[in-house]
Amino acid sequence: MQAVRRHWPRMAITLVAVVLALAHATGLYRFSFIDRLDNFIYDVRLRSTLPRTLDPRIVIVDIDDASLQAMGQWPWSRDKLARLTTELMDRQQAAVLGFDVVFAESDGSSSLQALQQLAAGPLRNVPGLADEIDRMAPALDHDAAFAAALKDRRVALGYYFTQKGAKGLLPQPALPPDAFPPTHDYMTRWGGFGGNIPPLANAAASSGFLNMLIEGSGDGLVRSAPLLAAYEGDEARPGYYESLGLTVYRLASGMPSVQASLKPGGALDALLIPGRAAPLRIPVDQTGSMLVPFRGPGGAQGGSFRYVAAADVLNGGLAPGELRDKIVLVGATAPALQDLRATPVSAGFPGVEVHANIISGLFDRRLPEAPGESDIYDVLVILLAGLGLAYGLSVLSVARAVLLGVGTVAVVVGLNSWLYLQAYLVLPLAAALVMIALAFALNVAWGYLVEARVRRGLTQLFGTYVPPQLVQEMLLSPRRYSMRAESKELTVMFCDMRGFTQMSEQMAPTELQTFLNGVFSRLTEIISTHRGTVDKYMGDCVMAFWGAPVDTPDHADLAVAAALEMAAAVHTLNQAHRASGHPEISVGIGLNTGTMSVGDMGSALRRSYTVVGDAVNLASRLESLSGHYGVEVIASDATRRAAPQFVWQELDLVGVKGKARTVTIYSPLARPAAASAEQLADLARWQDVLAAYRAQDWAAGRTLLTPLLATPAKKVLYQLYVERLASMALRPKDASWDGATRFETK
């Protein structure tokens, strides 16, 4: 919850993308570019998953350019079509024949009509002419010949629907006009048609409409094809009629008429064809259209179906029975006949092959479905992904936010693709992708325009005080930090350079400047390495603190480690100074841990991020005592308790100027692992010295201290106590003495 409160403006700007995507998914406001993107994604996925295999069950007899050159221009005379039908159904023994052609006019190529007009007109007085013409009529009536070839064979013809006008005949409807409840609009609705002439329509076993729908896609591509259409005119029987593909499939499979499956609310769910085992469920939309299950790029070279030139069939170019038990579709690929369609898989896809793909998909039950509940899926994906991004993009670093965005895209695309490949479910994807892209863009813009400004301000505020690594941590959550004063438990350090006055008198100003810069640079580097904040430089003194502005629970431990390393660094610097002829230096460091005020303080002309308080003053007093005790680092008991990971040597119990209560002071020696057995033994002996001293047992204290005087360490400290023991031995014991040493100067 704390992260939400801290980053809510950025989360809110991300949710703008979620709201816009939800408006599209729920239909509250449709963005046409998202619909176009969904179509594009569907097309790309369709092309990448095409089976690209030959379906040997279906053959296309192609009225191509070569056939037109060999047999003459279209339309061909019906006697040729009769020969074509007979060749395919008898000699080739095809199972079903479907014509992707409409025969709306009588054959005008026959001379029968002209002869009959002559016999009834100028030559009506010629004896026997009329009888001879009647005798020759069957051979000259090409429509009758074609009708005879169609009769009693499983042949389906094509026809088309229009909005008005009527020509030819329609077959019987597949479903009556009351097959669906009146509560919804089902299928595309038409008031006119262009059918086949009565002799052919009556002779054919069935017929199917050829209409394709492209107006819904917006780009003119045929992605779906209607299987049922409603006729509401007066020139034929009203009802629901089948497409050519569905008609040919039923003829080939022997399936009964189609039925409709409705959802509980009355919306169209699917078309059902009862089967011997399970019924065939054909998913369709409210227009009765199914997504075309394309097999390949189409055409004679597409590899999905075998193409045979119509001229080769008419000329007997196929061996007898070569097309036995095949489903044969007759259609045109010649550009002049204008039956090439723009589809997702090809810009010039033969219309007859659209029907072939539908028939193939019905047999294989390879039927893509765009379920009516896809909007619910879209909403759920957008909500889950959007809420995750709103939180993640707001709280994560840039690198992790990029990984989150890429990962979200991968999950959303992966789930969508898996459902398509495993269950043929065509689900929306574009809205979710647009939402992810927009959410990421809004977050980047927010980060650049808003948070970058906050970060630049934070860097300007703290960059000169805080180590770079801490600034980087602060930049992860810049709004958490400000210059506002607050009380916190911190550890403060004062580090003073001893002998500076004498040194400054011996060195030229520029030389002194170079010398000091080198020393302070090294000491500041150590402070920064241990996550300290440099407060200020005061002549030959540097002041620093730990625990702000970045919360650091182990601030005391870090401060003590820095103090020890600074003391060691001074020894290293002195080696270089001796070699170069520069004077040696020494430092005194005071540490104290306690509650102090930290923040931006100063005047209207000059302010700085600093710490103030009684705990700060005590650290300054302790630093001034370091020379008195002959140690480089002095820390208060509060610091010792806060940093128990070190070996400490107690120095004294002192009362400093400005503080009523006495303070136990210590000097850190090392980490326990780095302390030698000799050091630990000396430390135990020293504790006995202090116990004897505070018990006013001066003789015991002197005896215990004597071995320590022989060691090279702490000469000043041990000599100080030798003098104290000698002085105190001259006085009588004082029951009110608390063992503290009081200092009245700073």
VOPA-444690 format. One record per residue (C-alpha): x, y, z; residue number from 1; residue in three letters. Coordinates in steps of 0.5 Angstrom, whole numbers, plus 500, padded with zeros to 3 digits. Layout:
BEGIN
   xx   yy   zz  num  residu
    X    Y    Z  NUM     ALA
...
END
This chain:
BEGIN
   xx   yy   zz  num  residu
  500  500  500    1     MET
  506  505  501    2     GLN
  508  504  494    3     ALA
  501  505  492    4     VAL
  501  512  496    5     ARG
  508  514  493    6     ARG
  507  512  486    7     HIS
  499  513  485    8     TRP
  500  519  480    9     PRO
  504  515  475   10     ARG
  499  509  476   11     MET
  494  513  475   12     ALA
  497  516  468   13     ILE
  498  508  466   14     THR
  491  507  468   15     LEU
  489  512  462   16     VAL
  491  507  457   17     ALA
  487  501  461   18     VAL
  481  505  461   19     VAL
  482  507  453   20     LEU
  483  500  451   21     ALA
  477  497  456   22     LEU
  472  503  452   23     ALA
  474  499  445   24     HIS
  473  492  448   25     ALA
  467  493  451   26     THR
  464  497  445   27     GLY
  463  504  449   28     LEU
  468  507  443   29     TYR
  471  503  438   30     ARG
  478  505  435   31     PHE
  478  503  428   32     SER
  485  503  428   33     PHE
  485  498  433   34     ILE
  480  494  429   35     ASP
  485  494  423   36     ARG
  491  492  427   37     LEU
  487  486  429   38     ASP
  485  484  422   39     ASN
  493  485  421   40     PHE
  495  481  426   41     ILE
  490  475  424   42     TYR
  492  476  417   43     ASP
  500  475  419   44     VAL
  498  469  424   45     ARG
  494  466  418   46     LEU
  499  466  413   47     ARG
  504  463  418   48     SER
  500  457  420   49     THR
  497  455  413   50     LEU
  498  448  412   51     PRO
  501  449  405   52     ARG
  499  441  404   53     THR
  495  438  398   54     LEU
  488  436  399   55     ASP
  487  430  395   56     PRO
  479  430  396   57     ARG
  478  436  392   58     ILE
  480  438  385   59     VAL
  478  445  381   60     ILE
  477  445  374   61     VAL
  480  451  372   62     ASP
  477  456  366   63     ILE
  483  459  365   64     ASP
  486  463  360   65     ASP
  489  457  356   66     ALA
  482  454  356   67     SER
  479  460  353   68     LEU
  484  461  348   69     GLN
  483  453  346   70     ALA
  475  453  347   71     MET
  473  460  345   72     GLY
  471  466  349   73     GLN
  466  466  355   74     TRP
  460  464  356   75     PRO
  461  457  352   76     TRP
  456  454  349   77     SER
  452  449  354   78     ARG
  453  443  349   79     ASP
  460  444  351   80     LYS
  458  445  359   81     LEU
  454  438  358   82     ALA
  460  435  355   83     ARG
  464  437  361   84     LEU
  459  435  366   85     THR
  458  428  362   86     THR
  466  427  362   87     GLU
  467  429  369   88     LEU
  461  425  372   89     MET
  461  419  368   90     ASP
  468  418  365   91     ARG
  472  421  371   92     GLN
  467  418  376   93     GLN
  467  424  380   94     ALA
  463  424  387   95     ALA
  460  431  387   96     VAL
  461  437  382   97     LEU
  460  444  383   98     GLY
  459  450  379   99     PHE
  462  456  381  100     ASP
  458  459  375  101     VAL
  451  462  374  102     VAL
  447  461  368  103     PHE
  442  466  368  104     ALA
  441  467  361  105     GLU
  439  462  355  106     SER
  444  459  351  107     ASP
  444  464  345  108     GLY
  449  460  341  109     SER
  444  455  339  110     SER
  441  455  332  111     SER
  435  452  334  112     LEU
  431  459  336  113     GLN
  433  462  329  114     ALA
  431  456  325  115     LEU
  424  456  329  116     GLN
  423  463  327  117     GLN
  424  462  320  118     LEU
  419  456  320  119     ALA
  414  460  323  120     ALA
  416  466  319  121     GLY
  419  467  311  122     PRO
  419  459  311  123     LEU
  413  457  314  124     ARG
  410  454  307  125     ASN
  416  450  306  126     VAL
  413  443  307  127     PRO
  416  439  312  128     GLY
  421  444  315  129     LEU
  417  445  322  130     ALA
  417  437  323  131     ASP
  424  437  321  132     GLU
  426  442  326  133     ILE
  422  439  331  134     ASP
  426  432  330  135     ARG
  433  436  330  136     MET
  431  440  336  137     ALA
  434  436  342  138     PRO
  440  436  338  139     ALA
  440  443  337  140     LEU
  437  445  344  141     ASP
  444  446  348  142     HIS
  440  448  355  143     ASP
  436  442  354  144     ALA
  443  438  353  145     ALA
  446  441  359  146     PHE
  440  440  363  147     ALA
  440  432  361  148     ALA
  447  432  363  149     ALA
  445  435  370  150     LEU
  439  431  371  151     LYS
  440  425  376  152     ASP
  447  427  378  153     ARG
  450  430  384  154     ARG
  451  437  381  155     VAL
  450  444  385  156     ALA
  450  450  381  157     LEU
  451  457  383  158     GLY
  447  463  384  159     TYR
  447  470  387  160     TYR
  443  475  392  161     PHE
  442  482  390  162     THR
  438  487  394  163     GLN
  432  488  388  164     LYS
  430  484  382  165     GLY
  429  477  380  166     ALA
  432  473  375  167     LYS
  432  465  374  168     GLY
  430  460  379  169     LEU
  432  459  386  170     LEU
  432  452  390  171     PRO
  428  450  396  172     GLN
  431  454  402  173     PRO
  435  450  407  174     ALA
  431  453  413  175     LEU
  424  456  413  176     PRO
  423  464  415  177     PRO
  421  462  422  178     ASP
  427  458  423  179     ALA
  430  463  428  180     PHE
  426  467  433  181     PRO
  424  474  431  182     PRO
  428  477  437  183     THR
  435  478  433  184     HIS
  437  479  426  185     ASP
  440  473  423  186     TYR
  444  472  417  187     MET
  445  477  411  188     THR
  438  479  408  189     ARG
  436  480  401  190     TRP
  430  482  397  191     GLY
  433  480  390  192     GLY
  437  474  386  193     PHE
  440  472  380  194     GLY
  439  465  379  195     GLY
  439  459  374  196     ASN
  434  459  368  197     ILE
  429  454  370  198     PRO
  431  448  366  199     PRO
  438  448  369  200     LEU
  435  450  376  201     ALA
  430  444  376  202     ASN
  435  439  373  203     ALA
  441  440  378  204     ALA
  441  436  385  205     ALA
  442  443  388  206     SER
  444  450  388  207     SER
  448  455  393  208     GLY
  449  462  393  209     PHE
  456  465  391  210     LEU
  456  472  395  211     ASN
  462  474  399  212     MET
  462  479  404  213     LEU
  468  484  405  214     ILE
  464  491  407  215     GLU
  465  489  414  216     GLY
  473  488  414  217     SER
  474  495  411  218     GLY
  480  493  407  219     ASP
  476  489  402  220     GLY
  479  483  404  221     LEU
  475  476  404  222     VAL
  476  473  411  223     ARG
  470  470  412  224     SER
  464  467  408  225     ALA
  457  467  409  226     PRO
  454  460  409  227     LEU
  447  462  410  228     LEU
  443  468  407  229     ALA
  436  470  408  230     ALA
  431  472  402  231     TYR
  425  476  404  232     GLU
  423  478  397  233     GLY
  416  476  393  234     ASP
  419  472  387  235     GLU
  421  466  390  236     ALA
  420  462  397  237     ARG
  422  466  403  238     PRO
  427  463  408  239     GLY
  434  461  409  240     TYR
  439  459  403  241     TYR
  445  455  403  242     GLU
  452  457  400  243     SER
  455  453  394  244     LEU
  461  451  399  245     GLY
  456  448  404  246     LEU
  451  445  399  247     THR
  457  441  396  248     VAL
  459  439  402  249     TYR
  452  436  404  250     ARG
  452  433  397  251     LEU
  459  430  398  252     ALA
  458  427  405  253     SER
  451  425  405  254     GLY
  449  430  411  255     MET
  442  432  412  256     PRO
  440  439  412  257     SER
  443  444  417  258     VAL
  440  446  423  259     GLN
  442  452  428  260     ALA
  444  453  435  261     SER
  442  459  439  262     LEU
  445  461  445  263     LYS
  441  462  451  264     PRO
  439  470  450  265     GLY
  437  468  443  266     GLY
  444  470  439  267     ALA
  446  465  434  268     LEU
  452  461  436  269     ASP
  453  456  431  270     ALA
  450  452  425  271     LEU
  450  444  426  272     LEU
  450  439  421  273     ILE
  447  432  424  274     PRO
  452  426  423  275     GLY
  453  419  424  276     ARG
  457  420  430  277     ALA
  457  427  433  278     ALA
  454  433  429  279     PRO
  458  438  426  280     LEU
  459  444  429  281     ARG
  460  450  425  282     ILE
  462  456  428  283     PRO
  459  463  425  284     VAL
  458  470  427  285     ASP
  451  473  427  286     GLN
  451  474  419  287     THR
  452  466  419  288     GLY
  459  467  416  289     SER
  465  463  418  290     MET
  472  464  418  291     LEU
  475  461  411  292     VAL
  480  456  413  293     PRO
  485  457  408  294     PHE
  490  452  406  295     ARG
  495  456  402  296     GLY
  496  462  398  297     PRO
  491  460  392  298     GLY
  492  458  385  299     GLY
  494  453  381  300     ALA
  501  454  384  301     GLN
  499  454  391  302     GLY
  499  447  392  303     GLY
  493  446  396  304     SER
  488  443  391  305     PHE
  490  440  384  306     ARG
  488  445  378  307     TYR
  486  442  372  308     VAL
  485  446  365  309     ALA
  477  445  363  310     ALA
  480  445  356  311     ALA
  484  439  358  312     ASP
  478  435  361  313     VAL
  474  437  354  314     LEU
  479  434  350  315     ASN
  480  428  354  316     GLY
  487  429  357  317     GLY
  485  426  363  318     LEU
  485  418  364  319     ALA
  479  415  365  320     PRO
  477  415  373  321     GLY
  483  419  374  322     GLU
  478  424  378  323     LEU
  474  418  381  324     ARG
  471  420  388  325     ASP
  473  427  388  326     LYS
  469  433  389  327     ILE
  470  437  383  328     VAL
  469  445  383  329     LEU
  468  448  376  330     VAL
  471  456  377  331     GLY
  475  461  373  332     ALA
  482  464  374  333     THR
  482  468  368  334     ALA
  483  475  370  335     PRO
  478  477  364  336     ALA
  472  473  368  337     LEU
  473  477  374  338     GLN
  473  472  380  339     ASP
  479  473  383  340     LEU
  478  476  390  341     ARG
  483  479  395  342     ALA
  484  475  401  343     THR
  489  475  407  344     PRO
  493  470  404  345     VAL
  493  473  396  346     SER
  491  479  393  347     ALA
  489  475  387  348     GLY
  485  469  390  349     PHE
  481  465  386  350     PRO
  473  465  388  351     GLY
  472  458  387  352     VAL
  478  456  391  353     GLU
  475  460  397  354     VAL
  469  455  396  355     HIS
  474  449  396  356     ALA
  477  451  403  357     ASN
  471  452  406  358     ILE
  469  444  404  359     ILE
  476  442  406  360     SER
  475  445  413  361     GLY
  468  442  414  362     LEU
  471  435  412  363     PHE
  477  436  417  364     ASP
  473  440  422  365     ARG
  479  445  422  366     ARG
  474  451  423  367     LEU
  477  457  426  368     PRO
  472  461  431  369     GLU
  471  468  433  370     ALA
  467  466  440  371     PRO
  462  471  442  372     GLY
  465  472  448  373     GLU
  471  474  446  374     SER
  470  481  448  375     ASP
  470  478  456  376     ILE
  477  475  454  377     TYR
  479  482  452  378     ASP
  477  485  458  379     VAL
  480  480  462  380     LEU
  487  481  459  381     VAL
  487  488  459  382     ILE
  485  489  466  383     LEU
  490  483  469  384     LEU
  495  486  464  385     ALA
  494  493  465  386     GLY
  493  493  473  387     LEU
  500  489  473  388     GLY
  503  494  469  389     LEU
  500  500  473  390     ALA
  504  498  479  391     TYR
  510  494  476  392     GLY
  512  500  471  393     LEU
  511  505  477  394     SER
  515  502  482  395     VAL
  521  498  478  396     LEU
  527  501  475  397     SER
  528  502  468  398     VAL
  531  496  466  399     ALA
  526  492  470  400     ARG
  520  496  467  401     ALA
  522  494  460  402     VAL
  523  487  462  403     LEU
  516  487  465  404     LEU
  513  490  459  405     GLY
  517  485  454  406     VAL
  514  479  459  407     GLY
  507  482  459  408     THR
  507  482  451  409     VAL
  510  475  451  410     ALA
  505  472  456  411     VAL
  499  476  452  412     VAL
  501  474  445  413     VAL
  503  467  447  414     GLY
  496  466  451  415     LEU
  493  468  445  416     ASN
  497  464  440  417     SER
  496  458  444  418     TRP
  489  458  444  419     LEU
  489  459  436  420     TYR
  493  453  435  421     LEU
  490  449  440  422     GLN
  483  450  439  423     ALA
  482  455  433  424     TYR
  480  460  437  425     LEU
  481  467  434  426     VAL
  481  472  440  427     LEU
  482  480  440  428     PRO
  489  482  441  429     LEU
  490  489  438  430     ALA
  487  492  444  431     ALA
  491  489  449  432     ALA
  498  490  445  433     LEU
  496  498  444  434     VAL
  494  498  452  435     MET
  501  495  453  436     ILE
  505  500  449  437     ALA
  501  506  451  438     LEU
  502  505  458  439     ALA
  509  504  457  440     PHE
  510  510  453  441     ALA
  506  514  458  442     LEU
  510  512  464  443     ASN
  517  513  460  444     VAL
  514  520  458  445     ALA
  512  521  466  446     TRP
  519  519  468  447     GLY
  522  524  463  448     TYR
  518  530  464  449     LEU
  516  529  471  450     VAL
  520  524  475  451     GLU
  526  526  471  452     ALA
  525  533  474  453     ARG
  524  531  481  454     VAL
  531  527  480  455     ARG
  535  533  477  456     ARG
  532  537  483  457     GLY
  534  531  488  458     LEU
  541  531  485  459     THR
  542  538  486  460     GLN
  540  538  493  461     LEU
  544  532  495  462     PHE
  549  531  490  463     GLY
  555  535  494  464     THR
  553  531  500  465     TYR
  551  524  499  466     VAL
  556  519  496  467     PRO
  554  517  488  468     PRO
  551  510  490  469     GLN
  547  513  495  470     LEU
  544  518  490  471     VAL
  543  513  486  472     GLN
  539  509  491  473     GLU
  535  516  492  474     MET
  533  516  485  475     LEU
  529  510  485  476     LEU
  524  513  490  477     SER
  526  521  489  478     PRO
  519  523  493  479     ARG
  521  520  499  480     ARG
  527  525  500  481     TYR
  527  532  501  482     SER
  531  537  505  483     MET
  525  538  510  484     ARG
  528  537  518  485     ALA
  526  531  522  486     GLU
  529  528  528  487     SER
  533  521  527  488     LYS
  538  517  530  489     GLU
  544  518  526  490     LEU
  552  517  528  491     THR
  556  523  527  492     VAL
  563  524  526  493     MET
  568  529  527  494     PHE
  575  528  524  495     CYS
  580  534  526  496     ASP
  587  534  523  497     MET
  592  535  528  498     ARG
  598  540  528  499     GLY
  595  544  522  500     PHE
  597  551  525  501     THR
  604  549  525  502     GLN
  604  546  518  503     MET
  600  552  515  504     SER
  606  556  518  505     GLU
  611  552  514  506     GLN
  608  551  507  507     MET
  606  556  502  508     ALA
  599  557  501  509     PRO
  598  553  494  510     THR
  602  548  497  511     GLU
  598  548  503  512     LEU
  592  547  498  513     GLN
  594  542  494  514     THR
  596  538  501  515     PHE
  590  539  504  516     LEU
  586  537  498  517     ASN
  589  531  497  518     GLY
  588  529  505  519     VAL
  581  531  505  520     PHE
  580  527  498  521     SER
  582  521  501  522     ARG
  578  521  507  523     LEU
  572  523  503  524     THR
  573  517  499  525     GLU
  573  513  505  526     ILE
  567  516  508  527     ILE
  563  515  501  528     SER
  565  508  501  529     THR
  562  507  507  530     HIS
  555  510  505  531     ARG
  557  517  509  532     GLY
  554  524  508  533     THR
  559  529  508  534     VAL
  556  535  512  535     ASP
  562  540  511  536     LYS
  569  542  511  537     TYR
  571  547  517  538     MET
  579  549  516  539     GLY
  582  542  518  540     ASP
  576  538  520  541     CYS
  571  534  516  542     VAL
  564  533  519  543     MET
  560  527  516  544     ALA
  554  523  519  545     PHE
  551  516  517  546     TRP
  543  514  517  547     GLY
  541  520  512  548     ALA
  538  522  508  549     PRO
  538  514  506  550     VAL
  535  510  512  551     ASP
  541  506  514  552     THR
  540  501  520  553     PRO
  547  499  521  554     ASP
  549  507  521  555     HIS
  554  506  527  556     ALA
  557  500  524  557     ASP
  559  504  518  558     LEU
  561  510  521  559     ALA
  566  506  526  560     VAL
  569  502  520  561     ALA
  570  508  516  562     ALA
  574  511  522  563     ALA
  578  506  523  564     LEU
  580  506  515  565     GLU
  581  513  515  566     MET
  586  512  521  567     ALA
  590  507  517  568     ALA
  589  511  511  569     ALA
  593  517  514  570     VAL
  599  512  516  571     HIS
  599  510  509  572     THR
  599  518  507  573     LEU
  605  519  512  574     ASN
  609  514  508  575     GLN
  608  518  502  576     ALA
  609  525  506  577     HIS
  616  522  509  578     ARG
  618  520  502  579     ALA
  616  527  499  580     SER
  619  531  505  581     GLY
  612  534  507  582     HIS
  610  534  514  583     PRO
  607  528  517  584     GLU
  600  529  520  585     ILE
  595  525  525  586     SER
  588  526  526  587     VAL
  583  525  532  588     GLY
  576  522  530  589     ILE
  570  523  535  590     GLY
  564  519  534  591     LEU
  557  519  537  592     ASN
  550  516  536  593     THR
  544  519  538  594     GLY
  537  523  536  595     THR
  539  529  532  596     MET
  535  534  527  597     SER
  537  533  520  598     VAL
  535  537  514  599     GLY
  536  544  510  600     ASP
  538  549  515  601     MET
  541  556  515  602     GLY
  540  563  513  603     SER
  536  565  507  604     ALA
  543  567  503  605     LEU
  546  560  505  606     ARG
  543  554  507  607     ARG
  546  547  507  608     SER
  544  540  509  609     TYR
  546  538  516  610     THR
  545  535  523  611     VAL
  544  539  529  612     VAL
  543  537  537  613     GLY
  546  535  543  614     ASP
  549  528  540  615     ALA
  552  532  535  616     VAL
  556  537  540  617     ASN
  558  531  544  618     LEU
  561  528  538  619     ALA
  565  534  537  620     SER
  567  534  544  621     ARG
  570  527  544  622     LEU
  574  529  538  623     GLU
  578  534  542  624     SER
  579  529  547  625     LEU
  583  524  542  626     SER
  589  527  543  627     GLY
  589  527  551  628     HIS
  588  520  551  629     TYR
  593  518  545  630     GLY
  588  515  541  631     VAL
  586  516  534  632     GLU
  578  514  535  633     VAL
  574  516  541  634     ILE
  566  514  541  635     ALA
  561  514  546  636     SER
  558  508  549  637     ASP
  552  509  545  638     ALA
  556  508  539  639     THR
  559  502  542  640     ARG
  552  499  543  641     ARG
  550  500  536  642     ALA
  556  497  533  643     ALA
  557  491  537  644     PRO
  561  488  531  645     GLN
  568  491  534  646     PHE
  573  490  539  647     VAL
  572  496  544  648     TRP
  577  498  549  649     GLN
  574  503  554  650     GLU
  578  509  556  651     LEU
  575  513  561  652     ASP
  568  516  564  653     LEU
  568  523  563  654     VAL
  564  529  564  655     GLY
  565  534  558  656     VAL
  563  541  558  657     LYS
  556  543  556  658     GLY
  553  536  559  659     LYS
  551  534  566  660     ALA
  551  527  565  661     ARG
  558  523  565  662     THR
  559  519  558  663     VAL
  563  512  558  664     THR
  568  513  552  665     ILE
  571  508  548  666     TYR
  576  507  542  667     SER
  575  501  537  668     PRO
  580  496  536  669     LEU
  578  492  530  670     ALA
  573  487  528  671     ARG
  573  480  532  672     PRO
  576  476  527  673     ALA
  582  481  526  674     ALA
  584  482  533  675     ALA
  590  478  535  676     SER
  590  474  542  677     ALA
  596  479  544  678     GLU
  591  484  543  679     GLN
  585  481  547  680     LEU
  590  479  553  681     ALA
  592  486  554  682     ASP
  585  488  553  683     LEU
  583  484  559  684     ALA
  588  486  563  685     ARG
  586  493  562  686     TRP
  579  492  564  687     GLN
  582  490  570  688     ASP
  586  496  571  689     VAL
  580  500  570  690     LEU
  576  496  575  691     ALA
  582  497  580  692     ALA
  582  504  579  693     TYR
  575  506  580  694     ARG
  575  501  586  695     ALA
  581  506  589  696     GLN
  585  500  589  697     ASP
  591  504  587  698     TRP
  597  499  588  699     ALA
  593  494  585  700     ALA
  592  498  579  701     GLY
  599  500  578  702     ARG
  601  493  579  703     THR
  596  491  573  704     LEU
  598  497  569  705     LEU
  606  495  569  706     THR
  606  490  564  707     PRO
  602  494  559  708     LEU
  607  499  559  709     LEU
  612  495  556  710     ALA
  607  494  550  711     THR
  608  499  544  712     PRO
  601  501  544  713     ALA
  597  506  547  714     LYS
  603  509  551  715     LYS
  600  516  552  716     VAL
  594  512  555  717     LEU
  597  508  559  718     TYR
  602  513  562  719     GLN
  596  518  563  720     LEU
  593  512  568  721     TYR
  600  512  571  722     VAL
  600  519  573  723     GLU
  593  519  575  724     ARG
  594  513  580  725     LEU
  600  516  583  726     ALA
  597  522  584  727     SER
  590  519  587  728     MET
  595  515  592  729     ALA
  597  521  595  730     LEU
  589  522  597  731     ARG
  585  519  602  732     PRO
  579  515  599  733     LYS
  573  519  597  734     ASP
  567  515  598  735     ALA
  563  520  593  736     SER
  568  519  588  737     TRP
  565  517  581  738     ASP
  571  515  577  739     GLY
  569  520  572  740     ALA
  574  525  569  741     THR
  571  532  568  742     ARG
  573  537  562  743     PHE
  571  544  563  744     GLU
  574  546  556  745     THR
  572  544  549  746     LYS
END
